[in-house]
Amino acid sequence: MKDQFDYCGQCPQCESYELTYGGFVNLETSYYPFVCDACGCRGKEYYTVDFLRMESDTVEEHNEKLRSAGVHNEAVSDFHEDKL
């Protein structure tokens, strides 16, 4: 049998690559839950997550995103750089 770390993207029970993944769960340890479509095995694929960068919106970009999302109240005009 393979080592548990050799199964990335592959079912550890039947070795099928036919996995259906759930949403990413980011807790102390980050993982994707999966179900094997071939044999029904359920499990979690664990990952380490490293910080890459942080990006920010300009006031105008942020307000445009709010408008595009249908926010048309004081939340749009209340976003100011002095509040950051």
C-alpha positions in Angstrom: 0.0 0.0 0.0 1.1 3.5 -0.7 2.1 6.0 2.0 -0.8 8.2 3.0 0.9 11.3 1.4 1.0 9.6 -2.1 -2.7 9.9 -2.7 -3.2 13.6 -3.7 -6.1 13.6 -6.1 -6.6 9.9 -5.8 -8.8 7.7 -3.6 -6.7 6.1 -0.9 -9.1 3.0 -0.9 -9.4 2.1 -4.6 -6.9 4.5 -6.2 -9.5 6.0 -8.5 -9.0 9.6 -9.7 -12.8 10.1 -9.8 -13.2 12.3 -6.7 -15.8 14.8 -6.0 -14.6 17.6 -3.8 -16.5 19.8 -1.3 -15.7 23.4 -0.4 -12.3 24.3 1.0 -12.3 24.3 4.8 -9.8 26.6 6.4 -9.4 25.9 10.1 -6.1 25.2 12.0 -5.6 22.6 9.4 -7.0 23.3 5.9 -8.6 20.5 3.8 -11.0 19.6 1.0 -13.5 17.0 1.9 -14.0 14.4 -0.9 -16.1 11.4 -1.9 -14.8 8.8 -4.4 -17.3 8.4 -7.2 -16.0 4.9 -7.8 -16.2 3.2 -4.4 -17.9 5.8 -2.1 -14.9 6.3 0.2 -15.1 9.6 2.0 -12.2 11.5 3.4 -10.3 14.8 3.6 -7.3 16.0 1.5 -5.2 18.2 3.8 -3.1 21.2 2.6 -0.8 23.7 4.1 -1.6 27.3 3.2 1.0 30.0 2.9 0.3 33.7 2.8 1.2 35.1 -0.6 0.1 38.8 -0.6 -2.7 41.2 0.2 -4.4 43.4 -2.3 -6.7 46.3 -1.7 -9.3 48.1 -3.7 -9.2 51.8 -4.3 -12.2 53.7 -2.9 -13.6 53.9 -6.4 -13.2 50.2 -7.2 -14.8 49.2 -3.9 -17.7 51.6 -4.4 -18.2 50.3 -8.0 -18.2 46.7 -6.7 -20.9 47.6 -4.2 -23.0 49.4 -6.8 -22.6 46.3 -9.1 -23.8 44.1 -6.3 -26.9 46.3 -5.9 -25.9 48.2 -2.8 -27.3 51.7 -3.3 -27.4 53.2 0.1 -25.0 55.0 2.4 -22.7 52.0 2.5 -21.4 53.1 -0.9 -20.7 56.6 0.2 -19.5 55.6 3.7 -16.4 53.8 2.4 -13.6 56.3 2.9 -9.8 55.9 3.0 -9.8 57.6 6.5 -11.7 54.5 7.8 -9.1 52.1 6.7 
